[in-house]
Amino acid sequence: MTTQNNSVENKTYNKDKTMLLVTRYTNDINPRKTINYSVLDSKSKKVLKSGVFTGMKLEWFTLHQLKGYLNVGMIEKEPDAVMLKDAKNKNIVIIDIN
């Protein structure tokens, strides 16, 4: 994790370390963050997917999917994301990489 002023940058590999998730957001008192993210191929450093997620947290879900936690009360949904219908927590969004 790298911090600069109020900006935070996190880098996290998926389980088999073939992809790297890089997230950037402003750290403030608001729990709802606008998270800029990029998923890179570990070897070539080619950007496989990038975008903006608005919520509380973004992390790896599977080898090829990200899991985003929406802020409670938020009504927006990411256009390239699918809501989990059978999940216990309805405030989770899955983003496919491929």
C-alpha positions as CSV (number, residue, x, y, z in Angstrom):
1,M,0.0,0.0,0.0
2,T,1.3,3.4,-1.0
3,T,0.0,6.6,0.3
4,Q,0.6,10.1,-1.0
5,N,-1.3,13.0,0.7
6,N,-4.8,11.5,0.9
7,S,-4.3,9.2,-2.1
8,V,-4.0,5.4,-1.5
9,E,-2.7,2.9,-4.0
10,N,-3.0,-0.9,-3.3
11,K,-1.5,-3.7,-5.4
12,T,-2.8,-7.2,-4.9
13,Y,-2.1,-10.4,-6.9
14,N,-4.8,-13.0,-7.6
15,K,-4.3,-16.5,-6.0
16,D,-2.1,-17.9,-8.8
17,K,-0.3,-14.6,-9.3
18,T,-1.1,-14.3,-13.0
19,M,-2.9,-11.0,-12.6
20,L,-2.3,-7.8,-10.5
21,L,-5.1,-5.6,-9.2
22,V,-4.1,-2.0,-8.8
23,T,-6.6,0.2,-7.0
24,R,-6.4,4.0,-6.3
25,Y,-8.7,6.1,-4.2
26,T,-8.8,9.1,-2.0
27,N,-8.7,8.3,1.7
28,D,-11.2,10.5,3.6
29,I,-13.9,10.2,6.2
30,N,-16.6,9.1,3.7
31,P,-17.0,5.2,3.6
32,R,-18.1,5.4,0.0
33,K,-15.0,5.5,-2.2
34,T,-14.5,6.2,-5.9
35,I,-12.0,3.5,-6.7
36,N,-10.0,3.6,-10.0
37,Y,-8.8,0.1,-10.8
38,S,-6.7,-1.7,-13.3
39,V,-6.0,-5.4,-13.7
40,L,-2.6,-6.1,-15.3
41,D,-1.1,-9.3,-16.6
42,S,1.7,-10.1,-14.3
43,K,4.3,-11.0,-16.9
44,S,3.6,-8.6,-19.7
45,K,2.1,-5.8,-17.5
46,K,-0.6,-5.4,-20.2
47,V,-3.8,-3.8,-18.9
48,L,-6.6,-6.5,-19.1
49,K,-9.3,-4.4,-17.6
50,S,-9.7,-1.0,-16.0
51,G,-12.5,1.1,-14.8
52,V,-14.0,3.0,-11.8
53,F,-16.0,1.3,-9.0
54,T,-18.0,3.3,-6.5
55,G,-18.4,1.5,-3.2
56,M,-16.5,0.6,0.0
57,K,-13.9,-2.0,-1.2
58,L,-12.7,-3.9,-4.2
59,E,-10.8,-7.2,-4.0
60,W,-10.2,-10.5,-5.7
61,F,-13.1,-12.9,-5.7
62,T,-11.8,-15.7,-8.0
63,L,-8.9,-16.0,-10.3
64,H,-10.8,-14.0,-13.0
65,Q,-13.3,-12.0,-11.0
66,L,-13.3,-9.0,-8.7
67,K,-15.7,-8.5,-5.8
68,G,-16.9,-5.0,-5.0
69,Y,-18.7,-4.0,-1.8
70,L,-21.3,-1.4,-2.4
71,N,-22.1,1.2,0.2
72,V,-25.3,0.5,2.1
73,G,-28.1,2.6,0.6
74,M,-26.4,3.0,-2.8
75,I,-28.7,2.5,-5.7
76,E,-26.2,2.7,-8.6
77,K,-24.9,-0.4,-10.3
78,E,-21.7,-0.7,-12.4
79,P,-22.6,-1.2,-16.1
80,D,-20.2,-4.1,-16.6
81,A,-21.0,-5.8,-13.3
82,V,-23.5,-8.5,-12.4
83,M,-25.3,-8.5,-9.1
84,L,-25.2,-11.7,-7.1
85,K,-28.8,-12.9,-6.8
86,D,-28.2,-15.8,-4.5
87,A,-25.7,-14.2,-2.2
88,K,-26.4,-13.5,1.4
89,N,-25.1,-10.0,1.1
90,K,-27.0,-8.2,-1.7
91,N,-24.5,-5.4,-1.6
92,I,-21.8,-7.3,-3.5
93,V,-21.0,-6.8,-7.2
94,I,-18.9,-9.2,-9.3
95,I,-16.8,-7.8,-12.1
96,D,-15.5,-10.3,-14.7
97,I,-12.0,-9.8,-16.0
98,N,-12.3,-11.8,-19.2
